[in-house]
Amino acid sequence: MGLNNQYFRLFIFTVSFVFSINSQAEMYKWVDEQGNTHYTQSPPPDDIKAETIKPPSKVDTDGATKTLEQKKKKVDDLREKRITSAEEKQKAENDIREKEEKCNQAKERLASYQRPRVSLENPDGSLRVIPEEERQVEIKKSQGYVTEFCQ
């Protein structure tokens, strides 16, 4: 039975090989009486002249793969650039928000020292009124912060 099985496999292989040789069918291009162009795998009727179109002999898979890889890299680069740009924009927005917050804090500090009597809390929780000289020093510091953060 093993010998018959081998002959059967050989027969199937031979038949498959013969049919695969003829598998590259020709294509036909022809124009009918109404001017419509047809593409078929079977020849047109006898009275119509047809152009035979042969399929390409070989597909350049290496070239296609290389082109695909180049396009993929380009898409990846564009995606990375877009992500980086979005991150930079978010950072710039955060920096602006942070600067605005510091500006508001500096203005509040300056306003608090511009009152005639300023009290500060001591480490023990008690309040003390600061002398005029110290108040003027703090006003100058606060004006410097306003200049730094609000410009």
Secondary structure, DSSP 8 states (H G I E B T S, - for coil): -HHHHHHHHHHHHHHHHHHHHTTS--EEEEE-TTS-EEEESS---TTS-EEEE---S---HHHHHHHHHHHHHHHHHHHHHHHHHHHHHHHHHHHHHHHHHHHHHHHHHHHHHTSSS-EEE-TTS-EEE--HHHHHHHHHHHHHHHHHH--
